[in-house]
């Protein structure tokens, strides 16, 4: 496409259809939708223009490589032709010529700038087209990409909450098991303390019983000795029978 023709075409579109985006009286209640349509139209025209210019830039290196390959082929054809070897040589030169030419072209700053413009205009066109399509789908009560993204986000959040709750429940179950084990250990310790205290009391009572028994035996012995002592004088004072 001739660049001058494309520039004139773009200018004409801007002066005719482009006026609608600046005059709300011509659009009425459909202004918002019409603005999106015309904005997307402008983005598409700009994208196709950038695309045409981008493709046009490839013609220069292609023509240069083709001319150089033609000259090399003409030199090869001057001598005796061998179909097998000459075809391999032609193929080798074809690859080398195009690689050399396009390596320089693809590595140039001009190509990088054209590629950046092409990608940028394409993304603007794509975004405008998706916004317009989503607006039309909403009017027809059809789920849009935005609706699906929101639903997927909610599902992700719910799944994350469920996962967190499962993890919390596992932690609570672990704590409950630890608490039960601690409670059992505490009860066991209390029982051991109570048993030890009871054993000490029993030992104390046993010692008291032994002491009481000893005291009782001692008292019995003292009583027996006292009785014996009391009986001895009475035998001496009793008169003898003649």
C-alpha positions as CSV (number, residue, x, y, z in Angstrom):
1,X,0.0,0.0,0.0
2,X,1.3,3.4,-0.9
3,X,2.1,5.4,2.2
4,X,0.8,8.7,0.8
5,X,-2.4,7.1,-0.2
6,X,-2.8,5.5,3.2
7,X,-2.1,8.8,5.0
8,X,-4.7,10.5,2.8
9,X,-7.2,7.7,3.5
10,X,-6.7,8.0,7.3
11,X,-7.1,11.8,7.2
12,X,-10.3,11.4,5.3
13,X,-11.7,8.9,7.8
14,X,-10.8,11.3,10.6
15,X,-12.5,14.2,9.0
16,X,-15.7,12.3,8.2
17,X,-16.4,9.4,10.7
18,X,-14.1,10.9,13.3
19,X,-16.4,13.8,13.7
20,X,-19.0,11.6,15.3
21,X,-16.8,11.1,18.3
22,X,-16.7,14.8,19.0
23,X,-20.3,15.7,18.5
24,X,-22.7,14.2,21.1
25,X,-25.7,15.6,19.4
26,X,-25.2,13.3,16.4
27,X,-25.1,10.2,18.6
28,X,-27.8,10.8,21.3
29,X,-28.4,8.1,23.9
30,X,-26.1,5.7,22.0
31,X,-23.1,7.9,22.4
32,X,-21.1,5.6,24.7
33,X,-21.5,2.6,22.4
34,X,-20.9,4.6,19.3
35,X,-17.8,6.1,20.8
36,X,-16.5,2.6,21.5
37,X,-17.3,1.6,17.9
38,X,-15.6,4.6,16.3
39,X,-12.7,4.4,18.7
40,X,-12.1,0.8,17.8
41,X,-12.5,1.7,14.1
42,X,-9.7,4.3,14.5
43,X,-7.5,1.7,16.4
44,X,-8.1,-0.8,13.6
45,X,-7.2,1.7,10.9
46,X,-4.1,2.6,12.7
47,X,-3.2,-1.0,13.3
48,X,-3.7,-2.0,9.7
49,X,-1.6,0.9,8.6
50,X,1.2,0.0,10.9
51,X,0.9,-3.6,9.8
52,X,1.1,-2.6,6.1
53,X,4.1,-0.4,6.8
54,X,5.7,-3.2,8.8
55,X,5.2,-5.7,6.0
56,X,6.5,-3.1,3.5
57,X,9.8,-2.9,5.4
58,X,10.5,-6.5,4.7
59,X,10.4,-6.0,0.9
60,X,13.6,-4.0,1.0
61,X,15.8,-6.8,2.5
62,X,14.0,-9.4,0.4
63,X,14.7,-7.5,-2.8
64,X,18.3,-6.9,-1.8
65,X,18.9,-10.6,-1.0
66,X,17.1,-11.7,-4.2
67,X,19.3,-9.4,-6.4
68,X,22.5,-10.6,-4.7
69,X,21.4,-14.3,-5.1
70,X,20.5,-13.6,-8.7
71,X,24.0,-12.2,-9.5
72,X,25.6,-15.2,-7.7
73,X,23.4,-17.6,-9.7
74,X,24.3,-15.9,-12.9
75,X,28.0,-16.4,-12.2
76,X,27.4,-20.1,-11.4
77,X,25.5,-20.6,-14.7
78,X,28.3,-19.4,-16.9
79,X,30.3,-22.6,-16.5
80,X,29.4,-26.2,-16.9
81,X,26.2,-27.1,-14.9
82,X,26.1,-30.1,-12.6
83,X,22.5,-30.5,-11.4
84,X,23.3,-32.2,-8.1
85,X,26.3,-30.2,-7.0
86,X,25.0,-26.9,-8.4
87,X,21.6,-27.3,-6.7
88,X,23.4,-27.9,-3.3
89,X,25.6,-24.9,-3.9
90,X,22.6,-22.7,-4.9
91,X,20.7,-23.8,-1.8
92,X,23.7,-23.0,0.4
93,X,24.2,-19.6,-1.1
94,X,20.4,-18.9,-0.9
95,X,20.4,-19.6,2.9
96,X,23.6,-17.7,3.5
97,X,22.5,-14.6,1.5
98,X,19.1,-14.4,3.2
99,X,20.6,-15.0,6.7
100,X,23.2,-12.3,6.2
101,X,20.7,-9.8,4.8
102,X,18.0,-10.3,7.4
103,X,20.4,-10.6,10.4
104,X,21.4,-7.1,9.7
105,X,17.8,-5.9,9.1
106,X,16.3,-7.7,12.2
107,X,19.1,-6.4,14.4
108,X,18.6,-2.7,13.4
109,X,17.1,0.0,15.6
110,X,14.6,0.8,12.8
111,X,13.2,-2.7,12.9
112,X,12.9,-2.6,16.7
113,X,11.0,0.7,16.5
114,X,8.7,-0.7,13.8
115,X,8.1,-3.9,15.8
116,X,7.3,-1.9,19.0
117,X,4.8,0.3,17.1
118,X,3.2,-2.8,15.5
119,X,2.8,-4.6,18.8
120,X,1.5,-1.5,20.6
121,X,-1.1,-0.7,17.9
122,X,-2.1,-4.4,17.8
123,X,-2.7,-4.4,21.6
124,X,-4.7,-1.2,21.4
125,X,-6.9,-2.7,18.7
126,X,-7.3,-5.9,20.5
127,X,-8.3,-4.2,23.8
128,X,-10.8,-2.0,22.0
129,X,-12.3,-4.9,20.2
130,X,-12.6,-6.9,23.4
131,X,-14.2,-4.0,25.2
132,X,-16.7,-3.5,22.4
133,X,-17.5,-7.3,22.2
134,X,-17.9,-7.4,26.0
135,X,-20.3,-4.5,25.9
136,X,-22.4,-6.2,23.2
137,X,-22.5,-9.5,25.1
138,X,-23.7,-7.7,28.3
139,X,-26.6,-6.3,26.3
140,X,-27.6,-9.9,25.3
141,X,-27.2,-11.2,28.9
142,X,-24.3,-13.5,27.8
143,X,-21.5,-14.0,30.3
144,X,-18.5,-12.0,29.3
145,X,-14.8,-12.6,29.9
146,X,-14.9,-10.1,32.8
147,X,-17.8,-12.0,34.4
148,X,-15.9,-15.3,34.0
149,X,-12.7,-13.7,35.4
150,X,-14.7,-12.4,38.4
151,X,-16.3,-15.9,38.9
152,X,-12.9,-17.6,38.7
153,X,-11.5,-15.1,41.2
154,X,-14.3,-15.8,43.6
155,X,-13.8,-19.6,43.2
156,X,-10.1,-19.2,43.9
157,X,-10.8,-17.1,47.0
158,X,-13.3,-19.7,48.3
159,X,-10.9,-22.6,47.6
160,X,-8.2,-20.7,49.5
161,X,-10.5,-20.1,52.4
162,X,-11.5,-23.8,52.5
163,X,-7.9,-24.8,52.4
164,X,-7.1,-22.4,55.2
165,X,-10.0,-23.7,57.3
166,X,-8.8,-27.3,56.7
167,X,-5.3,-26.3,57.8
168,X,-6.8,-24.6,60.9
169,X,-8.9,-27.6,61.7
170,X,-5.9,-29.8,61.5
171,X,-4.0,-27.5,63.9
172,X,-7.0,-27.5,66.3
173,X,-7.2,-31.3,66.2
174,X,-3.5,-31.4,67.0
175,X,-3.9,-29.0,69.9
176,X,-6.9,-31.0,71.1
177,X,-4.9,-34.2,71.1
178,X,-2.1,-32.4,72.9
179,X,-4.5,-31.1,75.5
180,X,-6.0,-34.6,76.1
181,X,-2.5,-36.0,76.5
182,X,-1.6,-33.2,78.9
183,X,-4.8,-33.7,80.8
184,X,-4.1,-37.5,81.1
185,X,-0.5,-36.8,82.2
186,X,-1.8,-34.3,84.8
187,X,-4.4,-36.7,86.2
188,X,-1.7,-39.4,86.3
189,X,0.6,-37.0,88.2
190,X,-2.2,-36.1,90.6
191,X,-2.9,-39.8,91.3
192,X,0.8,-40.4,91.9
193,X,1.0,-37.5,94.3
194,X,-2.1,-38.7,96.1
195,X,-0.7,-42.2,96.3
196,X,2.6,-40.9,97.6
197,X,0.8,-38.8,100.2
198,X,-1.4,-41.8,101.2
199,X,1.7,-44.0,101.4
200,X,3.4,-41.4,103.7
201,X,0.3,-41.3,105.9
202,X,0.2,-45.1,106.1
203,X,3.9,-45.2,106.9
204,X,3.2,-42.6,109.6
205,X,0.3,-44.6,111.0
206,X,2.4,-47.7,111.0
207,X,5.2,-46.0,112.9
208,X,2.6,-44.7,115.4
209,X,1.1,-48.2,115.8
210,X,4.6,-49.6,116.3
211,X,5.4,-46.9,118.9
212,X,2.0,-47.5,120.6
213,X,2.6,-51.2,120.6
214,X,5.9,-50.8,122.2
215,X,4.5,-48.4,124.7
216,X,1.8,-50.9,125.5
217,X,4.2,-53.7,125.9
218,X,6.3,-51.5,128.1
219,X,3.3,-50.6,130.2
220,X,2.3,-54.3,130.5
221,X,5.8,-55.1,131.7
222,X,5.7,-52.3,134.2
223,X,2.3,-53.5,135.5
224,X,3.6,-57.0,135.8
225,X,6.6,-55.9,137.7
226,X,4.5,-53.8,140.0
227,X,2.2,-56.7,140.7
228,X,5.1,-59.0,141.4
229,X,6.6,-56.4,143.8
230,X,3.3,-56.0,145.6
231,X,2.9,-59.8,146.0
232,X,6.3,-60.4,147.5
233,X,5.9,-58.6,151.0
234,X,2.6,-60.3,151.8
235,X,4.3,-63.7,151.6
236,X,6.9,-62.7,154.2
237,X,4.4,-61.4,156.8
238,X,2.1,-64.5,156.7
239,X,2.3,-66.5,160.0
240,X,3.6,-70.0,159.8
241,X,1.4,-73.0,160.9
242,X,2.6,-75.1,163.7
